[in-house]
Amino acid sequence: MMRVYAVHFEIRRATFKVERYAAAIFILTSENGYGVECAWVVPMKDLPALARATEKKFVLRPSKSVSSNDRFSKFRCNTTAYLYQRVMTLLDEAP
């Protein structure tokens, strides 16, 4: 049985806006929908370079594997504690 670790997220261009302290938070929930399996905190300024751009949206395909070294790995949060830490750091940096 082959395991698939890539997940799929989209952001519509109509809602995309780059601001100095803005970030997109992508959350993959557990199968039952009540837990966080993995998350990514991506600064909006970095998103266009990471995503595949189409006419109407940005498409992101990060890997949820903890051993992956894809271009999203530095934004990946494998625990809710680390997700919380990343979000708090963003809030602390904002004016």
MOPAC internal coordinates of N, CA, C and O (Angstrom, degrees):
PM7 1SCF
backbone

  N    0.0000 0     0.00 0     0.00 0    0    0    0
  C    1.4449 1     0.00 0     0.00 0    1    0    0
  C    1.5279 1   109.48 1     0.00 0    2    1    0
  O    1.2310 1   120.12 1   -51.77 1    3    2    1
  N    1.3063 1   117.37 1   128.23 1    3    2    1
  C    1.4540 1   122.30 1  -178.61 1    5    3    2
  C    1.5293 1   109.91 1   -90.08 1    6    5    3
  O    1.2310 1   120.82 1   -46.87 1    7    6    5
  N    1.3138 1   116.04 1   133.13 1    7    6    5
  C    1.4602 1   120.58 1   177.26 1    9    7    6
  C    1.5197 1   109.49 1   -93.09 1   10    9    7
  O    1.2310 1   121.05 1   -42.29 1   11   10    9
  N    1.3134 1   115.59 1   137.71 1   11   10    9
  C    1.4582 1   121.08 1   177.90 1   13   11   10
  C    1.5225 1   107.55 1  -110.60 1   14   13   11
  O    1.2310 1   121.09 1   -56.93 1   15   14   13
  N    1.3173 1   115.52 1   123.07 1   15   14   13
  C    1.4559 1   120.09 1  -177.35 1   17   15   14
  C    1.5206 1   113.16 1  -106.69 1   18   17   15
  O    1.2310 1   119.70 1   168.83 1   19   18   17
  N    1.3245 1   118.17 1   -11.17 1   19   18   17
  C    1.4637 1   120.37 1  -179.94 1   21   19   18
  C    1.5145 1   110.07 1   -75.67 1   22   21   19
  O    1.2310 1   121.07 1   -43.08 1   23   22   21
  N    1.3182 1   115.57 1   136.92 1   23   22   21
  C    1.4597 1   121.47 1   175.39 1   25   23   22
  C    1.5265 1   108.39 1  -117.60 1   26   25   23
  O    1.2310 1   120.28 1   -12.75 1   27   26   25
  N    1.3070 1   117.07 1   167.25 1   27   26   25
  C    1.4584 1   121.31 1  -171.39 1   29   27   26
  C    1.5272 1   109.95 1  -128.56 1   30   29   27
  O    1.2310 1   121.05 1   -54.05 1   31   30   29
  N    1.3435 1   115.60 1   125.95 1   31   30   29
  C    1.4634 1   121.81 1   175.66 1   33   31   30
  C    1.5173 1   108.41 1  -132.04 1   34   33   31
  O    1.2310 1   120.67 1   -28.64 1   35   34   33
  N    1.3209 1   116.32 1   151.36 1   35   34   33
  C    1.4642 1   121.85 1   177.08 1   37   35   34
  C    1.5189 1   110.03 1  -134.81 1   38   37   35
  O    1.2310 1   121.14 1   -34.55 1   39   38   37
  N    1.3233 1   115.42 1   145.45 1   39   38   37
  C    1.4655 1   122.22 1   171.85 1   41   39   38
  C    1.5215 1   106.83 1  -127.61 1   42   41   39
  O    1.2310 1   120.73 1   -54.08 1   43   42   41
  N    1.3164 1   116.21 1   125.92 1   43   42   41
  C    1.4555 1   119.76 1   177.42 1   45   43   42
  C    1.5210 1   110.06 1   -70.31 1   46   45   43
  O    1.2310 1   120.54 1   -42.16 1   47   46   45
  N    1.3194 1   116.57 1   137.84 1   47   46   45
  C    1.4646 1   120.76 1   178.02 1   49   47   46
  C    1.5287 1   111.47 1   -59.59 1   50   49   47
  O    1.2310 1   120.50 1   147.36 1   51   50   49
  N    1.3298 1   116.65 1   -32.64 1   51   50   49
  C    1.4677 1   121.05 1  -178.97 1   53   51   50
  C    1.5285 1   111.73 1   -62.66 1   54   53   51
  O    1.2310 1   119.80 1   154.22 1   55   54   53
  N    1.3321 1   117.99 1   -25.78 1   55   54   53
  C    1.4617 1   121.08 1  -179.38 1   57   55   54
  C    1.5264 1   112.83 1  -104.05 1   58   57   55
  O    1.2310 1   120.13 1   177.03 1   59   58   57
  N    1.3236 1   117.36 1    -2.97 1   59   58   57
  C    1.4633 1   122.11 1  -177.15 1   61   59   58
  C    1.5279 1   109.83 1   -79.83 1   62   61   59
  O    1.2310 1   120.55 1   -49.71 1   63   62   61
  N    1.3211 1   116.55 1   130.29 1   63   62   61
  C    1.4590 1   121.54 1   177.71 1   65   63   62
  C    1.5247 1   108.71 1  -148.33 1   66   65   63
  O    1.2310 1   120.84 1   -51.58 1   67   66   65
  N    1.3127 1   115.99 1   128.42 1   67   66   65
  C    1.4613 1   120.13 1   178.83 1   69   67   66
  C    1.5225 1   108.84 1   -92.62 1   70   69   67
  O    1.2310 1   121.41 1   -58.05 1   71   70   69
  N    1.3101 1   114.91 1   121.95 1   71   70   69
  C    1.4562 1   121.33 1   172.93 1   73   71   70
  C    1.5123 1   107.37 1  -131.49 1   74   73   71
  O    1.2310 1   120.63 1   -22.36 1   75   74   73
  N    1.2920 1   116.41 1   157.64 1   75   74   73
  C    1.4625 1   121.82 1  -171.80 1   77   75   74
  C    1.5241 1   114.05 1   -52.02 1   78   77   75
  O    1.2310 1   119.90 1   136.36 1   79   78   77
  N    1.3124 1   117.79 1   -43.64 1   79   78   77
  C    1.4635 1   120.59 1  -175.13 1   81   79   78
  C    1.5300 1   113.00 1  -110.13 1   82   81   79
  O    1.2310 1   120.08 1  -170.16 1   83   82   81
  N    1.3267 1   117.45 1     9.84 1   83   82   81
  C    1.4653 1   120.49 1  -177.09 1   85   83   82
  C    1.5262 1   111.07 1   -77.31 1   86   85   83
  O    1.2310 1   121.26 1   -32.84 1   87   86   85
  N    1.3124 1   115.20 1   147.16 1   87   86   85
  C    1.4660 1   121.76 1   176.71 1   89   87   86
  C    1.5223 1   108.75 1  -145.84 1   90   89   87
  O    1.2310 1   121.61 1   -29.27 1   91   90   89
  N    1.3099 1   114.52 1   150.73 1   91   90   89
  C    1.4575 1   120.63 1   172.74 1   93   91   90
  C    1.5198 1   106.73 1   -99.85 1   94   93   91
  O    1.2310 1   120.81 1   -44.35 1   95   94   93
  N    1.3170 1   116.05 1   135.65 1   95   94   93
  C    1.4602 1   121.29 1   178.12 1   97   95   94
  C    1.5220 1   107.23 1  -115.11 1   98   97   95
  O    1.2310 1   121.14 1   -65.24 1   99   98   97
  N    1.3257 1   115.42 1   114.76 1   99   98   97
  C    1.4509 1   122.34 1  -179.70 1  101   99   98
  C    1.5226 1   107.81 1  -104.27 1  102  101   99
  O    1.2310 1   120.58 1   -54.36 1  103  102  101
  N    1.3320 1   116.50 1   125.64 1  103  102  101
  C    1.4608 1   120.41 1  -176.42 1  105  103  102
  C    1.5238 1   109.74 1  -123.15 1  106  105  103
  O    1.2310 1   121.31 1   -53.44 1  107  106  105
  N    1.3243 1   115.10 1   126.56 1  107  106  105
  C    1.4539 1   122.27 1   173.41 1  109  107  106
  C    1.5213 1   106.75 1  -100.34 1  110  109  107
  O    1.2310 1   120.78 1   -65.36 1  111  110  109
  N    1.3295 1   116.11 1   114.64 1  111  110  109
  C    1.4600 1   119.59 1  -178.77 1  113  111  110
  C    1.5268 1   110.41 1   -83.75 1  114  113  111
  O    1.2310 1   121.39 1   -19.19 1  115  114  113
  N    1.3049 1   114.95 1   160.81 1  115  114  113
  C    1.4633 1   119.97 1   176.15 1  117  115  114
  C    1.5228 1   109.06 1   -67.95 1  118  117  115
  O    1.2310 1   120.51 1   -10.84 1  119  118  117
  N    1.3089 1   116.62 1   169.16 1  119  118  117
  C    1.4661 1   120.64 1  -176.32 1  121  119  118
  C    1.5215 1   113.31 1   -57.41 1  122  121  119
  O    1.2310 1   120.22 1   145.68 1  123  122  121
  N    1.3363 1   117.19 1   -34.32 1  123  122  121
  C    1.4650 1   118.96 1   179.99 1  125  123  122
  C    1.5368 1   111.97 1   -81.72 1  126  125  123
  O    1.2310 1   120.27 1   173.21 1  127  126  125
  N    1.3429 1   117.10 1    -6.79 1  127  126  125
  C    1.4547 1   121.09 1   176.96 1  129  127  126
  C    1.5117 1   115.64 1    82.76 1  130  129  127
  O    1.2310 1   120.13 1  -179.68 1  131  130  129
  N    1.3295 1   117.35 1     0.32 1  131  130  129
  C    1.4550 1   120.19 1  -176.00 1  133  131  130
  C    1.5258 1   114.48 1  -103.36 1  134  133  131
  O    1.2310 1   120.32 1   170.02 1  135  134  133
  N    1.3129 1   117.00 1    -9.98 1  135  134  133
  C    1.4613 1   119.75 1  -178.84 1  137  135  134
  C    1.5164 1   110.85 1  -124.05 1  138  137  135
  O    1.2310 1   120.94 1   -13.29 1  139  138  137
  N    1.3077 1   115.80 1   166.71 1  139  138  137
  C    1.4570 1   121.83 1   176.70 1  141  139  138
  C    1.5228 1   107.90 1  -101.33 1  142  141  139
  O    1.2310 1   120.81 1   -61.56 1  143  142  141
  N    1.3210 1   116.05 1   118.44 1  143  142  141
  C    1.4566 1   120.42 1   178.05 1  145  143  142
  C    1.5222 1   110.39 1   -82.47 1  146  145  143
  O    1.2310 1   120.81 1   138.24 1  147  146  145
  N    1.3254 1   116.05 1   -41.76 1  147  146  145
  C    1.4590 1   122.02 1  -178.31 1  149  147  146
  C    1.5188 1   107.52 1  -163.66 1  150  149  147
  O    1.2310 1   120.28 1   -23.53 1  151  150  149
  N    1.3330 1   117.08 1   156.47 1  151  150  149
  C    1.4625 1   121.19 1   178.44 1  153  151  150
  C    1.5208 1   109.37 1  -147.76 1  154  153  151
  O    1.2310 1   121.02 1   -19.22 1  155  154  153
  N    1.3067 1   115.66 1   160.78 1  155  154  153
  C    1.4586 1   122.95 1   177.65 1  157  155  154
  C    1.5182 1   108.13 1  -135.00 1  158  157  155
  O    1.2310 1   120.28 1   -48.00 1  159  158  157
  N    1.3287 1   117.06 1   132.00 1  159  158  157
  C    1.4581 1   122.60 1   176.16 1  161  159  158
  C    1.5267 1   105.66 1  -113.33 1  162  161  159
  O    1.2310 1   121.02 1   -73.31 1  163  162  161
  N    1.3321 1   115.66 1   106.69 1  163  162  161
  C    1.4612 1   121.70 1  -172.82 1  165  163  162
  C    1.5355 1   109.67 1  -116.23 1  166  165  163
  O    1.2310 1   119.70 1   -61.01 1  167  166  165
  N    1.3312 1   118.18 1   118.99 1  167  166  165
  C    1.4596 1   119.45 1   174.60 1  169  167  166
  C    1.5324 1   110.17 1   -57.96 1  170  169  167
  O    1.2310 1   120.61 1   -43.26 1  171  170  169
  N    1.3153 1   116.43 1   136.74 1  171  170  169
  C    1.4657 1   120.24 1  -177.32 1  173  171  170
  C    1.5281 1   111.92 1   -59.07 1  174  173  171
  O    1.2310 1   120.29 1   147.77 1  175  174  173
  N    1.3131 1   117.06 1   -32.23 1  175  174  173
  C    1.4672 1   119.65 1  -179.61 1  177  175  174
  C    1.5262 1   111.77 1   -65.68 1  178  177  175
  O    1.2310 1   119.56 1   154.54 1  179  178  177
  N    1.3257 1   118.44 1   -25.46 1  179  178  177
  C    1.4649 1   122.92 1  -179.58 1  181  179  178
  C    1.5293 1   113.15 1   -89.35 1  182  181  179
  O    1.2310 1   120.60 1   161.68 1  183  182  181
  N    1.3079 1   116.46 1   -18.32 1  183  182  181
  C    1.4567 1   120.41 1  -172.31 1  185  183  182
  C    1.5304 1   114.76 1   -59.15 1  186  185  183
  O    1.2310 1   118.26 1   134.08 1  187  186  185
  N    1.3330 1   120.92 1   -45.92 1  187  186  185
  C    1.4748 1   119.18 1  -178.97 1  189  187  186
  C    1.5288 1   114.02 1   -59.24 1  190  189  187
  O    1.2310 1   120.11 1   147.41 1  191  190  189
  N    1.3246 1   117.39 1   -32.59 1  191  190  189
  C    1.4627 1   120.47 1  -179.84 1  193  191  190
  C    1.5315 1   111.88 1   -76.39 1  194  193  191
  O    1.2310 1   119.96 1   156.91 1  195  194  193
  N    1.3208 1   117.68 1   -23.09 1  195  194  193
  C    1.4556 1   122.18 1  -177.95 1  197  195  194
  C    1.5222 1   113.29 1   -91.70 1  198  197  195
  O    1.2310 1   120.80 1   148.24 1  199  198  197
  N    1.3138 1   116.07 1   -31.76 1  199  198  197
  C    1.4646 1   121.44 1  -173.02 1  201  199  198
  C    1.5213 1   111.70 1   -92.21 1  202  201  199
  O    1.2310 1   121.95 1   -19.97 1  203  202  201
  N    1.3240 1   113.88 1   160.03 1  203  202  201
  C    1.4680 1   120.21 1   169.70 1  205  203  202
  C    1.5199 1   105.61 1   -87.72 1  206  205  203
  O    1.2310 1   120.74 1   -53.50 1  207  206  205
  N    1.3255 1   116.19 1   126.50 1  207  206  205
  C    1.4618 1   121.00 1  -176.68 1  209  207  206
  C    1.5234 1   110.57 1   -96.39 1  210  209  207
  O    1.2310 1   121.17 1   -46.78 1  211  210  209
  N    1.3197 1   115.36 1   133.22 1  211  210  209
  C    1.4528 1   121.46 1   170.53 1  213  211  210
  C    1.5227 1   106.92 1  -116.12 1  214  213  211
  O    1.2310 1   120.38 1     1.56 1  215  214  213
  N    1.3041 1   116.87 1  -178.44 1  215  214  213
  C    1.4633 1   120.23 1  -178.31 1  217  215  214
  C    1.5295 1   112.32 1   -60.80 1  218  217  215
  O    1.2310 1   120.56 1   143.60 1  219  218  217
  N    1.3360 1   116.53 1   -36.40 1  219  218  217
  C    1.4605 1   119.69 1  -173.33 1  221  219  218
  C    1.5258 1   115.46 1  -113.79 1  222  221  219
  O    1.2310 1   120.06 1   172.49 1  223  222  221
  N    1.3350 1   117.49 1    -7.51 1  223  222  221
  C    1.4607 1   117.68 1  -175.95 1  225  223  222
  C    1.5233 1   112.29 1  -157.37 1  226  225  223
  O    1.2310 1   121.82 1   -13.41 1  227  226  225
  N    1.3360 1   114.12 1   166.59 1  227  226  225
  C    1.4536 1   123.19 1   170.19 1  229  227  226
  C    1.5281 1   106.46 1  -105.37 1  230  229  227
  O    1.2310 1   120.53 1   -44.31 1  231  230  229
  N    1.3290 1   116.58 1   135.69 1  231  230  229
  C    1.4580 1   122.02 1  -178.89 1  233  231  230
  C    1.5260 1   108.88 1  -116.87 1  234  233  231
  O    1.2310 1   120.87 1   -52.90 1  235  234  233
  N    1.3108 1   115.95 1   127.10 1  235  234  233
  C    1.4589 1   121.72 1   179.03 1  237  235  234
  C    1.5209 1   108.71 1  -115.94 1  238  237  235
  O    1.2310 1   120.48 1   -42.65 1  239  238  237
  N    1.3404 1   116.69 1   137.35 1  239  238  237
  C    1.4683 1   122.75 1   179.46 1  241  239  238
  C    1.5373 1   109.40 1  -131.48 1  242  241  239
  O    1.2310 1   120.21 1  -113.17 1  243  242  241
  N    1.3338 1   117.21 1    66.83 1  243  242  241
  C    1.4642 1   119.06 1   178.96 1  245  243  242
  C    1.5314 1   111.85 1   -76.91 1  246  245  243
  O    1.2310 1   121.42 1   -18.11 1  247  246  245
  N    1.3124 1   114.90 1   161.89 1  247  246  245
  C    1.4626 1   120.42 1   175.98 1  249  247  246
  C    1.5272 1   108.75 1   -95.88 1  250  249  247
  O    1.2310 1   120.80 1   -41.50 1  251  250  249
  N    1.3198 1   116.07 1   138.50 1  251  250  249
  C    1.4638 1   120.38 1   176.65 1  253  251  250
  C    1.5264 1   111.94 1   -88.64 1  254  253  251
  O    1.2310 1   119.97 1   176.24 1  255  254  253
  N    1.3267 1   117.67 1    -3.76 1  255  254  253
  C    1.4565 1   121.97 1  -179.11 1  257  255  254
  C    1.5275 1   110.34 1   -68.58 1  258  257  255
  O    1.2310 1   120.50 1   -48.71 1  259  258  257
  N    1.3269 1   116.64 1   131.29 1  259  258  257
  C    1.4655 1   120.71 1   179.45 1  261  259  258
  C    1.5251 1   111.86 1   -66.42 1  262  261  259
  O    1.2310 1   120.22 1   157.67 1  263  262  261
  N    1.3287 1   117.19 1   -22.33 1  263  262  261
  C    1.4671 1   119.93 1  -179.32 1  265  263  262
  C    1.5331 1   112.77 1   -92.27 1  266  265  263
  O    1.2310 1   120.47 1   177.19 1  267  266  265
  N    1.3247 1   116.70 1    -2.81 1  267  266  265
  C    1.4636 1   120.03 1  -179.44 1  269  267  266
  C    1.5240 1   110.54 1   -70.12 1  270  269  267
  O    1.2310 1   121.18 1   -36.80 1  271  270  269
  N    1.3115 1   115.35 1   143.20 1  271  270  269
  C    1.4626 1   121.20 1   175.72 1  273  271  270
  C    1.5291 1   108.51 1  -120.38 1  274  273  271
  O    1.2310 1   120.59 1  -136.29 1  275  274  273
  N    1.3381 1   116.48 1    43.71 1  275  274  273
  C    1.4594 1   119.96 1   179.90 1  277  275  274
  C    1.5294 1   110.29 1   -76.06 1  278  277  275
  O    1.2310 1   120.44 1    -1.47 1  279  278  277
  N    1.3098 1   116.77 1   178.53 1  279  278  277
  C    1.4669 1   120.20 1  -176.35 1  281  279  278
  C    1.5194 1   113.24 1   -68.42 1  282  281  279
  O    1.2310 1   119.93 1   168.92 1  283  282  281
  N    1.3279 1   117.73 1   -11.08 1  283  282  281
  C    1.4603 1   121.78 1   177.75 1  285  283  282
  C    1.5268 1   112.91 1   -96.87 1  286  285  283
  O    1.2310 1   119.88 1   173.81 1  287  286  285
  N    1.3284 1   117.84 1    -6.19 1  287  286  285
  C    1.4681 1   120.65 1  -171.77 1  289  287  286
  C    1.5276 1   112.91 1   -60.03 1  290  289  287
  O    1.2310 1   119.69 1   146.40 1  291  290  289
  N    1.3220 1   118.19 1   -33.60 1  291  290  289
  C    1.4731 1   118.60 1  -179.16 1  293  291  290
  C    1.5284 1   112.10 1   -72.48 1  294  293  291
  O    1.2310 1   119.95 1   168.98 1  295  294  293
  N    1.3162 1   117.70 1   -11.02 1  295  294  293
  C    1.4588 1   122.31 1   178.53 1  297  295  294
  C    1.5333 1   112.30 1  -103.01 1  298  297  295
  O    1.2310 1   120.25 1   172.87 1  299  298  297
  N    1.3301 1   117.13 1    -7.13 1  299  298  297
  C    1.4611 1   122.68 1  -173.92 1  301  299  298
  C    1.5292 1   111.37 1   -75.78 1  302  301  299
  O    1.2310 1   121.18 1   -41.15 1  303  302  301
  N    1.3266 1   115.35 1   138.85 1  303  302  301
  C    1.4610 1   123.17 1   175.51 1  305  303  302
  C    1.5239 1   106.81 1  -119.59 1  306  305  303
  O    1.2310 1   120.30 1   -70.80 1  307  306  305
  N    1.3154 1   117.02 1   109.20 1  307  306  305
  C    1.4646 1   120.85 1  -177.16 1  309  307  306
  C    1.5191 1   113.75 1   -86.05 1  310  309  307
  O    1.2310 1   120.53 1   172.36 1  311  310  309
  N    1.3239 1   116.58 1    -7.64 1  311  310  309
  C    1.4657 1   120.54 1   176.71 1  313  311  310
  C    1.5188 1   108.98 1  -133.84 1  314  313  311
  O    1.2310 1   120.96 1   -24.74 1  315  314  313
  N    1.3216 1   115.76 1   155.26 1  315  314  313
  C    1.4635 1   118.59 1   176.87 1  317  315  314
  C    1.5344 1   110.61 1   -67.13 1  318  317  315
  O    1.2310 1   120.50 1   149.98 1  319  318  317
  N    1.3108 1   116.65 1   -30.02 1  319  318  317
  C    1.4671 1   119.46 1   177.92 1  321  319  318
  C    1.5291 1   110.64 1   -63.73 1  322  321  319
  O    1.2310 1   120.56 1   138.33 1  323  322  321
  N    1.3362 1   116.54 1   -41.67 1  323  322  321
  C    1.4656 1   119.26 1   178.77 1  325  323  322
  C    1.5265 1   110.64 1   -70.42 1  326  325  323
  O    1.2310 1   119.94 1   143.62 1  327  326  325
  N    1.3233 1   117.71 1   -36.38 1  327  326  325
  C    1.4709 1   120.87 1   175.51 1  329  327  326
  C    1.5262 1   109.57 1   -59.68 1  330  329  327
  O    1.2310 1   120.50 1   132.71 1  331  330  329
  N    1.3142 1   116.64 1   -47.29 1  331  330  329
  C    1.4618 1   121.38 1   177.84 1  333  331  330
  C    1.5341 1   110.85 1   -58.53 1  334  333  331
  O    1.2310 1   120.43 1   135.44 1  335  334  333
  N    1.3179 1   116.79 1   -44.56 1  335  334  333
  C    1.4666 1   121.28 1   179.78 1  337  335  334
  C    1.5269 1   111.01 1   -61.00 1  338  337  335
  O    1.2310 1   120.04 1   135.41 1  339  338  337
  N    1.3365 1   117.52 1   -44.59 1  339  338  337
  C    1.4691 1   121.47 1   179.85 1  341  339  338
  C    1.5304 1   111.45 1   -62.95 1  342  341  339
  O    1.2310 1   120.47 1   137.10 1  343  342  341
  N    1.3300 1   116.70 1   -42.90 1  343  342  341
  C    1.4612 1   120.69 1   179.54 1  345  343  342
  C    1.5278 1   110.23 1   -66.27 1  346  345  343
  O    1.2310 1   119.85 1   137.49 1  347  346  345
  N    1.3136 1   117.89 1   -42.51 1  347  346  345
  C    1.4636 1   120.84 1   179.04 1  349  347  346
  C    1.5239 1   111.27 1   -64.13 1  350  349  347
  O    1.2310 1   120.19 1   143.62 1  351  350  349
  N    1.3231 1   117.24 1   -36.38 1  351  350  349
  C    1.4755 1   120.67 1   176.61 1  353  351  350
  C    1.5232 1   109.63 1   -63.24 1  354  353  351
  O    1.2310 1   119.94 1   136.29 1  355  354  353
  N    1.3278 1   117.71 1   -43.71 1  355  354  353
  C    1.4559 1   120.54 1   177.04 1  357  355  354
  C    1.5128 1   111.71 1   -59.52 1  358  357  355
  O    1.2310 1   120.83 1   136.00 1  359  358  357
  N    1.3240 1   116.03 1   -44.00 1  359  358  357
  C    1.4670 1   119.89 1  -179.65 1  361  359  358
  C    1.5290 1   111.15 1   -65.99 1  362  361  359
  O    1.2310 1   120.22 1   142.04 1  363  362  361
  N    1.3157 1   117.18 1   -37.96 1  363  362  361
  C    1.4728 1   120.99 1   178.71 1  365  363  362
  C    1.5198 1   112.02 1   -66.04 1  366  365  363
  O    1.2310 1   120.23 1   147.37 1  367  366  365
  N    1.3495 1   117.16 1   -32.63 1  367  366  365
  C    1.4611 1   121.72 1  -179.09 1  369  367  366
  C    1.5264 1   112.86 1   -78.23 1  370  369  367
  O    1.2310 1   120.29 1   157.58 1  371  370  369
  N    1.2988 1   117.04 1   -22.42 1  371  370  369
  C    1.4815 1   121.03 1  -178.18 1  373  371  370
  C    1.5282 1   109.92 1   -72.05 1  374  373  371
  O    1.2310 1   121.01 1   -31.32 1  375  374  373
  N    1.3304 1   115.68 1   148.68 1  375  374  373
  C    1.4819 1   118.50 1  -179.73 1  377  375  374
  C    1.5264 1   112.61 1   -69.35 1  378  377  375
  O    1.2310 1   120.10 1   180.00 1  379  378  377

